[in-house]
């Protein structure tokens, strides 16, 4: 383990003391305005790490991203890793920490998993300030004639709490406000989080915050947050949070960890500003997008790359023996025992994601086989043979046990793919297409669906969006991460299915339209045995139990 003090880490990137602010010994915030000083530099190569549809335990995508970055460092490459910030809800819920694992972790892992630099708190505060101002405006006379029955803006909290999904607020008499239906989202699902991740400057941030559609008036016309003159105060709360957080891996590789939108209910990528700054400071940038190619991968290409003017140079597709057996068996029972037949049956899921990257988005691909201790040589050999059959680059990755050394072969394959494989990257759709056409293309070409079915509510939502002339925006589809369909129980590569769009929401500030499919919730609940029951503080003040 080679941990550098933040001064040494910043110096290794060529940062002056005026270009970052220390947050203790090992964390710093890099001033977002640095991008103006770097604008004449050439951009480094951009590598996306994504995956097949994961098991509920995840398949080590973050761990692979970190280990791959360390491998690049071992090969003498100037590299920066870009990751999302963990949300407290999953940390204390079912997923646990989100900083990698084993010898492929970012440091200081406990601080990153918990309050870190306070960015998520700032997002919650800005979001809830708008919520408070909306209800106060109605209470104080409602000059904008906001319809209390059609307020889209909920409140938020950075915790899994199903009890808060739907509430009645303003009870207890006139002095306590106007009673109405309300609810909470988890902060990672807040449009403010998406805005922070999409903004390219403080001016852009303020403009986007002002464009949040909070509801409609009694005439049915949209009300924006700037009508309440609140975007300046929201920007003030987010000013420090807008600067990317700089930390490092256990091997001393620099890492930006900034913003945490979920990949299943949001766009699932770290901030545009962090990725842009990293690409101007380093020769290689390795980033991840939440969950599989069908979710974070597609949104990375069609939303983040488009908004940030980014061009991917290669994609790493993470898979594992146990995830293939999960898709082959249809459940998690027995996935730790050797089962070649289950791997064969699960292969179509991997091949589908591979084809989407290679044939639809037309980027070079390297498959990373994330090895687990229960994998057998027969299973690894079978997977390698199947990947050879489809002529794709691959490498076994063992970063959990070996750190960067366990991804050297993977790193070499990625570098070769960047300089030797054809790259004709393209977006899936044009912005001028209708929202129905965009959703249809994503569903057919990325998910493999027969088509799309829109509920009556979704059709009404579309009519409103078109009536308000909120057009030419990308689409962000909220969908289960466990399946290519909108049903988490349909594993593998299902056929003859339709995507069911239940409703749509305009996220004008973030710059996209959200389509909700299946039974998607923006406020998760805790499991029967939350991870929180294993977390404690020992007699020396060390936090334990976050895995």
C-alpha positions in Angstrom: 0.0 0.0 0.0 1.4 3.3 -1.1 -0.7 6.2 0.3 0.3 9.7 -0.5 -0.6 12.8 1.4 -2.9 15.0 -0.6 -0.2 17.5 -1.3 2.0 14.8 -2.9 -1.0 13.4 -4.8 -1.9 16.8 -6.2 1.7 17.6 -7.1 1.9 14.4 -9.1 -0.9 15.8 -11.3 0.9 19.1 -11.7 -1.6 21.0 -9.5 -0.5 24.1 -7.7 -1.7 24.9 -4.1 -4.2 27.4 -5.5 -5.9 24.7 -7.7 -7.1 22.4 -4.9 -8.3 22.6 -1.3 -7.2 19.9 1.2 -10.0 18.1 3.2 -7.8 16.5 5.8 -4.6 14.5 5.0 -5.8 12.4 2.1 -8.8 14.1 0.4 -8.8 17.2 -1.7 -11.2 19.2 -3.8 -9.9 20.3 -7.2 -11.2 23.7 -8.2 -13.6 23.3 -11.1 -12.2 26.5 -12.7 -9.0 24.5 -13.4 -10.6 23.4 -16.7 -10.2 26.9 -18.1 -6.4 26.7 -17.5 -6.2 23.3 -19.2 -8.5 23.9 -22.2 -5.6 24.0 -24.7 -4.3 20.6 -23.8 -5.0 17.4 -25.8 -7.5 15.1 -24.2 -6.5 11.7 -22.8 -8.0 8.5 -24.0 -11.4 7.7 -22.4 -12.1 4.1 -21.3 -15.6 3.1 -20.1 -16.0 0.1 -17.7 -19.4 -1.5 -17.8 -20.9 -4.9 -17.3 -23.5 -7.5 -18.2 -26.7 -7.6 -16.1 -25.3 -8.3 -12.6 -26.4 -10.6 -9.8 -27.9 -8.9 -6.8 -24.4 -9.0 -5.2 -22.8 -7.1 -8.1 -19.9 -8.4 -10.2 -17.0 -6.2 -9.2 -17.3 -3.5 -11.8 -15.9 -0.8 -9.4 -13.2 -3.2 -8.2 -12.2 -3.9 -11.8 -12.1 -0.2 -12.7 -9.8 0.5 -9.7 -7.6 -2.4 -10.4 -7.4 -1.5 -14.1 -6.3 2.0 -13.2 -3.6 0.6 -10.9 -2.4 -1.7 -13.8 -2.1 1.3 -16.1 0.0 3.0 -13.4 2.2 -0.1 -13.1 2.8 0.1 -16.9 4.0 3.7 -16.5 0.9 5.3 -17.9 -0.5 8.6 -16.5 -4.0 7.7 -15.6 -6.9 9.0 -13.5 -9.9 7.0 -12.4 -13.3 8.6 -12.3 -16.0 7.0 -10.1 -19.3 7.9 -8.5 -19.7 8.7 -4.9 -21.5 6.1 -2.7 -24.9 6.8 -1.3 -25.6 6.2 2.4 -28.8 4.3 1.7 -27.1 1.3 0.0 -24.1 1.5 2.3 -26.4 0.8 5.3 -28.8 -1.2 3.2 -28.1 -4.2 1.0 -25.2 -3.2 -1.3 -22.7 -2.2 1.3 -19.7 0.0 0.4 -18.9 1.2 -3.1 -15.2 1.8 -3.0 -13.9 -1.5 -4.6 -12.6 -4.4 -2.6 -9.6 -6.4 -1.5 -6.4 -4.8 -2.9 -8.3 -2.8 -5.5 -9.9 0.0 -3.4 -9.9 3.7 -3.2 -8.7 5.4 0.0 -9.8 6.6 2.6 -12.5 4.1 2.0 -14.5 4.6 5.2 -14.7 8.4 4.7 -15.7 8.0 1.1 -18.5 5.5 2.0 -19.8 7.8 4.7 -20.0 11.7 4.7 -16.9 12.2 2.5 -16.7 16.0 1.6 -20.4 16.7 2.2 -21.4 16.8 -1.4 -24.5 14.6 -1.0 -25.5 16.6 2.0 -25.3 19.7 -0.2 -27.4 18.1 -2.9 -30.0 17.1 -0.2 -30.0 20.7 1.2 -30.4 22.3 -2.2 -33.2 19.9 -3.2 -35.1 20.4 0.1 -34.6 24.2 0.0 -36.6 24.2 -3.2 -39.2 21.9 -1.6 -39.6 24.3 1.3 -39.8 27.3 -0.9 -42.6 25.7 -3.0 -44.8 25.1 0.0 -44.0 28.4 1.5 -45.0 30.2 -1.7 -48.3 28.4 -1.6 -48.8 29.2 2.1 -47.9 32.9 1.5 -50.6 33.5 -1.1 -49.6 31.4 -4.1 -48.9 34.3 -6.5 -47.9 31.8 -9.2 -51.2 29.9 -8.8 -49.3 26.6 -8.3 -51.7 23.6 -8.3 -51.1 21.8 -5.0 -52.5 18.6 -6.5 -49.9 18.7 -9.4 -46.5 19.4 -7.6 -43.9 17.1 -9.1 -41.1 18.1 -6.8 -40.8 15.7 -3.8 -38.4 16.0 -0.8 -35.3 13.8 -0.5 -33.0 12.1 2.0 -29.8 10.0 1.5 -31.2 6.9 3.1 -33.3 3.9 2.0 -36.7 4.5 3.7 -39.8 3.0 2.2 -41.9 4.7 4.8 -41.3 8.0 3.2 -42.3 7.1 -0.4 -45.8 8.6 0.0 -46.8 10.9 2.9 -49.3 13.6 3.7 -47.5 16.8 4.7 -48.8 20.1 6.2 -51.1 18.5 8.8 -51.9 20.2 12.1 -53.8 23.3 11.1 -53.2 26.4 9.0 -50.1 27.4 10.8 -48.4 24.3 9.6 -48.9 24.7 5.9 -51.3 23.4 3.3 -52.1 19.7 3.6 -51.2 17.8 0.5 -49.8 14.5 -0.8 -46.0 14.5 -0.7 -43.1 12.0 -0.7 -39.4 11.5 -0.6 -36.8 10.3 -3.2 -33.4 9.0 -2.3 -30.9 11.8 -2.9 -29.1 9.8 -5.6 -32.4 10.0 -7.6 -32.8 13.8 -7.2 -32.7 15.9 -10.3 -30.3 18.1 -8.4 -27.8 15.2 -8.3 -28.2 14.7 -12.0 -27.8 18.5 -12.6 -24.6 18.6 -10.6 -23.3 15.7 -12.6 -24.2 17.2 -16.0 -23.2 20.9 -15.4 -20.1 22.2 -17.2 -19.6 25.4 -15.3 -21.1 27.3 -12.3 -23.1 29.4 -14.8 -24.4 26.3 -16.4 -25.2 24.8 -13.0 -27.3 27.8 -12.0 -29.2 27.8 -15.3 -30.0 24.1 -15.0 -31.2 24.6 -11.4 -33.5 27.4 -12.6 -35.0 25.1 -15.3 -36.3 22.4 -12.9 -40.0 21.8 -13.6 -41.5 21.7 -10.2 -45.2 21.4 -11.2 -48.0 23.2 -13.0 -50.3 26.1 -12.3 -54.1 25.7 -12.4 -54.1 26.5 -16.1 -51.9 23.5 -16.7 -48.7 25.5 -17.6 -45.4 24.4 -16.2 -43.8 26.2 -13.3 -40.0 26.3 -13.2 -37.8 26.8 -10.1 -36.5 30.1 -11.5 -40.1 31.4 -11.3 -39.5 31.1 -7.5 -36.2 33.0 -7.9 -34.4 30.2 -5.9 -31.7 29.0 -8.3 -29.1 31.4 -6.9 -29.5 30.1 -3.3 -29.4 26.5 -4.5 -26.2 27.3 -6.4 -24.7 28.8 -3.2 -25.4 25.5 -1.4 -23.7 23.5 -4.3 -20.8 25.8 -5.0 -18.2 23.8 -3.2 -19.8 20.5 -4.1 -19.3 21.4 -7.8 -15.5 20.9 -7.5 -14.4 17.3 -8.0 -13.1 15.2 -5.1 -9.5 13.9 -5.4 -8.5 10.7 -3.6 -6.3 7.7 -4.6 -6.2 4.0 -4.8 -4.3 1.8 -2.3 -1.5 1.8 -4.9 -1.5 5.6 -5.2 -3.3 6.0 -8.5 -5.3 9.3 -8.5 -9.1 9.1 -8.5 -11.9 11.6 -8.9 -15.0 10.6 -7.0 -17.7 13.0 -7.8 -21.6 12.8 -7.9 -23.6 9.7 -7.3 -26.7 9.3 -9.6 -28.0 5.7 -9.6 -27.8 3.8 -12.8 -31.2 2.2 -12.7 -33.3 5.3 -11.8 -30.9 8.0 -13.1 -28.1 8.2 -15.6 -25.5 6.4 -13.5 -22.3 8.3 -14.3 -19.9 10.5 -12.4 -19.8 14.2 -13.2 -19.0 15.6 -16.6 -16.7 18.3 -15.0 -14.6 15.6 -13.2 -14.2 13.5 -16.4 -13.3 16.5 -18.5 -10.7 17.7 -16.0 -9.3 14.2 -15.7 -9.0 13.9 -19.5 -6.9 17.1 -19.6 -4.6 16.1 -16.7 -4.0 12.5 -17.7 -3.2 10.4 -20.8 -5.8 7.9 -19.9 -9.1 8.2 -18.0 -10.9 5.1 -16.7 -14.5 5.6 -15.7 -17.5 3.4 -15.0 -21.2 3.7 -15.6 -23.8 2.2 -13.2 -24.9 -1.4 -13.7 -24.9 -2.9 -17.2 -24.5 -1.8 -20.8 -28.3 -1.6 -21.1 -28.5 1.0 -18.3 -25.4 3.1 -17.4 -23.5 2.1 -20.6 -26.3 3.4 -22.9 -26.8 6.5 -20.8 -23.0 7.2 -20.8 -22.9 7.1 -24.6 -26.2 8.9 -25.4 -26.4 11.4 -22.5 -23.0 12.0 -20.8 -20.9 11.8 -23.9 -23.3 14.0 -25.9 -23.6 16.7 -23.2 -19.9 16.6 -22.2 -18.6 16.3 -25.8 -16.7 13.1 -24.8 -15.5 10.4 -27.2 -15.0 6.9 -25.8 -11.8 5.1 -27.0 -12.5 1.7 -25.6 -15.0 -0.2 -23.4 -14.3 -2.9 -20.8 -17.2 -5.3 -20.4 -17.0 -7.0 -16.9 -18.4 -10.4 -16.5 -17.9 -13.3 -14.1 -18.4 -17.0 -14.0 -21.0 -16.7 -11.2 -23.0 -14.0 -13.1 -23.2 -16.2 -16.2 -24.4 -19.1 -14.0 -26.9 -16.8 -12.4 -28.4 -16.0 -15.8 -28.2 -19.6 -16.9 -29.8 -21.1 -13.8 -32.3 -18.2 -13.3 -31.4 -17.8 -9.6 -28.4 -17.7 -7.2 -28.7 -21.2 -5.9 -25.6 -23.2 -6.7 -23.7 -20.5 -8.6 -20.6 -21.2 -6.5 -20.4 -24.8 -7.6 -18.9 -25.9 -11.0 -21.6 -25.9 -13.6 -20.5 -25.7 -17.3 -24.0 -26.1 -18.6 -25.2 -23.1 -16.6 -22.4 -21.0 -18.1 -23.4 -22.1 -21.6 -27.0 -21.1 -20.9 -25.9 -17.7 -19.4 -23.6 -16.8 -22.3 -26.4 -15.1 -24.4 -26.6 -12.3 -21.9 -22.9 -11.6 -22.2 -23.0 -11.9 -26.0 -25.9 -9.5 -26.2 -24.1 -6.8 -24.2 -21.0 -7.4 -26.3 -22.9 -6.9 -29.5 -24.5 -3.7 -28.2 -21.1 -2.2 -27.5 -19.4 -3.5 -30.7 -22.2 -3.4 -33.3 -24.6 -0.7 -32.0 -22.3 1.9 -30.5 -19.3 0.7 -32.5 -16.5 1.0 -29.8 -13.6 -1.3 -29.3 -14.4 -3.9 -26.5 -12.3 -5.9 -24.1 -14.1 -8.5 -21.9 -12.8 -8.6 -18.3 -13.4 -12.0 -16.6 -13.5 -10.9 -13.0 -12.3 -14.0 -11.2 -13.7 -15.2 -7.9 -12.2 -17.9 -5.6 -15.0 -20.4 -6.4 -14.2 -20.3 -10.2 -12.7 -23.5 -11.5 -10.2 -23.9 -14.3 -12.7 -25.8 -16.4 -15.2 -22.9 -16.1 -12.6 -20.2 -17.0 -11.4 -22.3 -20.0 -14.9 -22.7 -21.3 -15.6 -19.0 -21.1 -12.3 -18.2 -22.8 -13.1 -20.6 -25.6 -16.5 -19.0 -26.2 -15.0 -15.5 -26.3 -12.4 -16.7 -28.8 -15.3 -18.0 -30.9 -16.7 -14.5 -31.3 -13.3 -12.9 -31.9 -13.3 -10.5 -28.9 -10.4 -9.4 -26.8 -10.5 -10.7 -23.2 -8.4 -11.1 -20.1 -8.8 -12.8 -16.7 -8.8 -10.1 -14.0 -7.8 -10.9 -10.4 -7.6 -7.4 -8.9 -9.3 -8.3 -5.6 -6.5 -10.5 -4.6 -3.6 -9.0 -6.5 -4.5 -5.3 -7.1 -3.0 -3.7 -10.2 -0.8 -6.7 -10.9 -3.9 -8.8 -11.4 -5.0 -6.6 -14.3 -1.8 -6.2 -16.3 -3.0 -8.4 -19.1 -6.3 -6.6 -19.1 -4.6 -3.2 -19.3 -2.4 -4.3 -22.2 -5.4 -5.6 -24.1 -7.3 -2.3 -23.5 -4.3 -0.2 -24.7 -4.0 -2.4 -27.8 -7.7 -2.0 -28.5 -7.4 1.8 -28.4 -4.7 2.0 -30.9 -5.4 -1.0 -33.2 -9.1 -1.7 -33.2 -11.7 0.2 -35.3 -13.7 2.9 -33.5 -16.7 4.4 -35.2 -18.5 5.5 -32.1 -22.0 6.9 -32.7 -25.0 7.9 -30.7 -28.0 5.6 -30.9 -30.5 8.3 -31.9 -30.6 11.9 -33.0 -32.0 14.5 -30.7 -34.5 15.6 -33.3 -36.3 12.2 -33.1 -39.5 12.0 -31.1 -39.4 10.6 -27.6 -41.3 7.5 -28.7 -38.7 6.8 -31.4 -35.9 7.2 -29.0 -37.4 4.9 -26.4 -38.3 2.4 -29.2 -34.7 2.4 -30.4 -33.2 1.9 -27.0 -35.7 -0.9 -26.3 -35.2 -2.8 -29.5 -31.5 -2.3 -30.1 -30.1 -2.2 -26.6 -32.6 -4.4 -24.7 -33.6 -6.7 -27.5 -37.3 -6.0 -27.1 -40.1 -6.5 -29.7 -41.3 -3.0 -29.0 -42.7 -0.6 -26.4 -46.1 -0.3 -24.7 -47.0 3.1 -23.3 -49.6 3.3 -20.5 -52.3 5.8 -20.6 -50.5 7.8 -18.0 -47.3 7.8 -20.0 -49.2 8.9 -23.1 -50.7 11.8 -21.1 -47.2 12.7 -19.8 -45.9 12.7 -23.4 -48.7 15.0 -24.6 -47.8 17.5 -21.8 -44.1 17.4 -22.6 -44.8 18.1 -26.3 -47.4 20.8 -25.5 -44.8 22.6 -23.4 -42.3 22.3 -26.3 -39.7 20.5 -24.2 -38.3 18.7 -27.2 -34.9 17.5 -28.6 -33.6 16.1 -25.3 -32.0 12.7 -24.6 -34.0 9.9 -22.9 -33.0 8.4 -19.5 -34.8 5.1 -19.0 -35.4 3.9 -15.4 -35.4 0.1 -15.5 -34.3 -2.8 -13.4 -30.6 -3.6 -13.5 -31.1 -7.4 -13.2 -32.7 -8.0 -16.6 -32.7 -6.8 -20.1 -36.5 -6.5 -19.7 -38.4 -4.4 -17.2 -39.0 -7.6 -15.1 -36.1 -8.4 -12.7 -37.1 -12.1 -12.7 -36.5 -12.6 -16.5 -32.8 -13.4 -16.6 -30.5 -14.4 -19.4 -31.5 -13.1 -22.8 -35.3 -13.1 -23.0 -37.1 -12.9 -26.3 -40.6 -11.8 -27.5 -41.0 -9.2 -24.7 -42.1 -5.6 -24.7 -40.9 -2.7 -22.5 -43.7 -1.2 -20.5 -43.4 2.6 -20.0 -45.5 3.5 -17.0 -44.9 7.2 -16.9 -42.5 10.0 -18.0 -41.0 12.9 -16.2 -39.4 16.0 -17.7 -36.0 16.7 -16.1 -35.4 19.9 -17.9 -32.6 21.0 -15.6 -30.7 17.8 -16.0 -31.4 18.0 -19.7 -33.3 14.8 -20.4 -36.7 13.0 -20.2 -37.0 10.1 -17.7 -39.1 7.1 -18.8 -40.1 4.8 -15.9 -40.6 1.2 -16.8 -41.9 -1.8 -14.8 -42.0 -1.3 -11.1 -39.3 1.3 -10.6 -39.1 3.1 -7.3 -37.1 6.3 -6.6 -37.0 5.5 -2.9 -35.5 2.1 -2.1 -36.3 0.2 1.1 -34.0 -1.6 3.5 -33.6 -5.4 3.3 -34.7 -7.8 6.1 -31.1 -7.8 7.5 -29.6 -4.3 6.7 -25.8 -3.9 6.4 -26.2 -1.3 9.2 -26.5 -4.0 11.8 -22.9 -5.1 11.0 -21.4 -1.6 11.2 -19.9 -0.5 14.5 -17.1 1.6 16.0 -14.4 -0.2 18.0 -12.8 1.0 21.3 -10.1 2.8 19.3 -12.6 4.8 17.3 -12.2 2.8 14.1 -15.3 2.2 12.1 -15.7 -1.5 11.2 -18.2 -3.6 9.2 -18.5 -1.6 6.0 -17.8 -4.0 3.2 
